[in-house]
Amino acid sequence: DNDGTIYQLLDMQHAGWHASNSKVNHASVGVEISNVYYTKYQDTYVSRGFGERPILSGIKVHGRELEDFLGFYPIQLKALAALWEAIHSCTDTPFELPVEDHAISPEVVAGRFSGFLNHYHVTLNKIDCAGLDNEKILEDAKGLV
């Protein structure tokens, strides 16, 4: 959530339909980070007491530059690192990232990757979580072990 709270909505033994790819869905844990993305909603976050979100610019996904968009609160990134560490500890998921940055990963799509990834690694139809510093999140998660 906006304050870093993590909610589990589906038992890990069940497949969610978060990645538009059955191989990935059945072998992964889907994570949604609260964020409306569009900058026109910045005032809503401020008026509800959450404060301004960072605005990300110049981010490319699938080879195209995205319009400016709202990033994540630092507390959300801290919670994500803690979640990645918990997933690693509970499932032996390796602390690995796809080689491809902000693009589809053939290894992920084929079901041959084990580690942490974003939706954009799976399909051209997804851009989330564009702008997320996966390497920093991974290093922070490793530091929690």
For each residue, the residues with C-beta under 8 A, 3 or more apart:
1: 4 5 6 7 34
2: 34 45 50 73 76
3: 50 75
4: 1 73 75 76 78 79
5: 1 79
6: 1 79 82 83
7: 1
8: 11
9:
10: 14 16 30
11: 8 14
12: 29 90 91
13:
14: 10 11
15: 22 25 26
16: 10 25 29 30
17: 20 25
18: 25 28 30 32 119
19: 24 25 28 30 119 122 123 126
20: 17 119 122 123 125 126
21: 24 25 109 122 123
22: 15 25 26
23: 26 27 109 110 111
24: 19 21 27 28 108 109 111 122
25: 15 16 17 18 19 21 22 28 30
26: 15 22 23
27: 23 24 111
28: 18 19 24 25
29: 12 16 87 91
30: 10 16 18 19 25
31: 80 83
32: 18
33: 72 76 80 129
34: 1 2 76
35: 53 70 71 72 76
36: 41 44 70
37: 41 69 70
38: 41 69 70
39: 42 55 68 69 70
40:
41: 36 37 38 44 45 70
42: 39 45 46 52 53 55 70
43: 46 47
44: 36 41 47 48
45: 2 41 42 48 50 51 52 53 70
46: 42 43 49 50 51 52
47: 43 44
48: 44 45
49: 46
50: 2 3 45 46 53 73
51: 45 46 73
52: 42 45 46
53: 35 42 45 50 70 71 72 73
54: 70 71 72
55: 39 42 68 69 70 71
56: 59 68 69 70 71 130 131
57: 68
58: 65
59: 56 65 66 69 102 130 131
60: 63 64 65 66 102
61: 64 66 102 103 120 127 130
62: 102 103 104 120 124 127
63: 60 103
64: 60 61
65: 58 59 60
66: 59 60 61 69 127 130
67:
68: 39 55 56 57
69: 37 38 39 55 56 59 66 130 131
70: 35 36 37 38 39 41 42 45 53 54 55 56
71: 35 53 54 55 56 131
72: 33 35 53 54 76 77 80 129 132
73: 2 4 50 51 53 76 77
74: 77 78
75: 3 4 78 79
76: 2 4 33 34 35 72 73 79 80
77: 72 73 74 80 81 132 133 136 137 140
78: 4 74 75 81 82 140
79: 4 5 6 75 76 82 83
80: 31 33 72 76 77 83 84 137
81: 77 78 84 85 137 140 141 143 144
82: 6 78 79 85 86 141 144
83: 6 31 79 80 86 87
84: 80 81 87 88 95 116 137 138 141
85: 81 82 88 89 141 142 144 145
86: 82 83 89 90
87: 29 83 84 90 91 93 116
88: 84 85 91 92 93 94 95 141 145
89: 85 86 145
90: 12 86 87
91: 12 29 87 88
92: 88
93: 87 88 114 115 116
94: 88 114 115
95: 84 88 115 116 138 141 142
96: 113 114 115 116
97: 115 116 117 134 135 138
98: 101 105 107 108 113 115 117 121
99: 105 107
100: 103 104 105 121
101: 98 134
102: 59 60 61 62 120 130
103: 61 62 63 100 120 121
104: 62 100 108 109 120 121 122 123 124
105: 98 99 100 108 109 113 117 121 122
106: 109 110
107: 98 99 110 112 113
108: 24 98 104 105 111 112 113 117 121 122
109: 21 23 24 104 105 106 122 123
110: 23 106 107 113
111: 23 24 27 108
112: 107 108
113: 96 98 105 107 108 110 117
114: 93 94 96
115: 93 94 95 96 97 98
116: 84 87 93 95 96 97 134 137 138
117: 97 98 105 108 113 121 122
118: 121 126 128 129 130 132 134
119: 18 19 20 122 123 126 127 128 129
120: 61 62 102 103 104 123 126 127 128 129 130
121: 98 100 103 104 105 108 117 118
122: 19 20 21 24 104 105 108 109 117 119 126
123: 19 20 21 104 109 119 120 126
124: 62 104
125: 20
126: 19 20 118 119 120 122 123
127: 61 62 66 119 120 130
128: 118 119 120
129: 33 72 118 119 120 132
130: 56 59 61 66 69 102 118 120 127
131: 56 59 69 71
132: 72 77 118 129 137
133: 77 136 137
134: 97 101 116 118 137 138
135: 97 138 139
136: 77 133 139 140
137: 77 80 81 84 116 132 133 134 140 141
138: 84 95 97 116 134 135 141 142
139: 135 136 142 143
140: 77 78 81 136 137 143 144
141: 81 82 84 85 88 95 137 138 144 145
142: 85 95 138 139 145
143: 81 139 140
144: 81 82 85 140 141
145: 85 88 89 141 142
